C-alpha cells in the first residue's frame, strides 16, 4: 500500500512540472484506480486478519 502511495506522489510531481490537460486527465484516472486498489487491498487485509483471529480460516472470495 505504501508503494502505491509513493507511485501516486511521483505522478503528482511529474504532472506539477509541466502539466497539460491530457496529463491532468491521465493523473486523475491513475489516482482513481490506485485509490480503488488501495481501498480493496486494505479491506481484504482487514477481512483476512479478522478471519484469522476468529477461526483461523481465511474468508471466501466474495465480489
C-alpha positions as CSV (number, residue, x, y, z in Angstrom):
1,X,0.0,0.0,0.0
2,X,2.9,2.3,0.8
3,X,4.3,1.6,-2.7
4,X,1.1,2.7,-4.3
5,X,1.2,6.0,-2.4
6,X,4.8,6.7,-3.5
7,X,3.9,5.9,-7.1
8,X,1.0,8.4,-6.9
9,X,3.2,11.0,-5.4
10,X,5.7,10.6,-8.2
11,X,3.0,11.0,-10.8
12,X,1.8,14.2,-9.0
13,X,5.3,15.6,-9.1
14,X,5.8,14.8,-12.7
15,X,2.5,16.5,-13.6
16,X,3.3,19.5,-11.5
17,X,6.4,20.3,-13.5
18,X,4.8,20.5,-17.0
19,X,1.0,20.0,-16.8
20,X,-1.1,19.6,-19.9
21,X,-4.8,18.8,-19.9
22,X,-4.0,15.3,-21.1
23,X,-1.5,14.8,-18.3
24,X,-4.1,16.0,-15.7
25,X,-6.7,13.7,-17.1
26,X,-4.3,10.7,-17.0
27,X,-3.3,11.6,-13.5
28,X,-7.0,11.7,-12.4
29,X,-7.6,8.2,-13.9
30,X,-4.5,6.8,-12.3
31,X,-5.3,8.3,-8.9
32,X,-8.9,6.9,-9.1
33,X,-7.6,3.4,-10.0
34,X,-4.9,3.4,-7.3
35,X,-7.4,4.7,-4.7
36,X,-9.7,1.8,-5.5
37,X,-6.9,-0.7,-5.4
38,X,-5.7,0.7,-2.1
39,X,-9.2,0.5,-0.6
40,X,-9.9,-3.1,-1.7
41,X,-6.4,-4.2,-0.6
42,X,-7.0,-2.7,2.9
43,X,-10.4,-4.3,3.0
44,X,-9.1,-7.7,2.1
45,X,-6.3,-7.4,4.7
46,X,-8.8,-6.5,7.4
47,X,-11.1,-9.4,6.5
48,X,-8.2,-11.8,6.4
49,X,-6.9,-10.6,9.8
50,X,-10.4,-10.9,11.3
51,X,-10.9,-14.4,10.0
52,X,-7.5,-15.5,11.2
53,X,-8.2,-14.2,14.7
54,X,-11.6,-15.6,15.0
55,X,-11.4,-19.1,13.4
56,X,-8.1,-19.5,11.6
57,X,-9.9,-19.9,8.3
58,X,-9.5,-17.2,5.6
59,X,-12.7,-15.7,4.3
60,X,-14.2,-16.8,0.9
61,X,-13.5,-14.6,-2.1
62,X,-16.7,-12.6,-2.5
63,X,-17.2,-10.0,-5.1
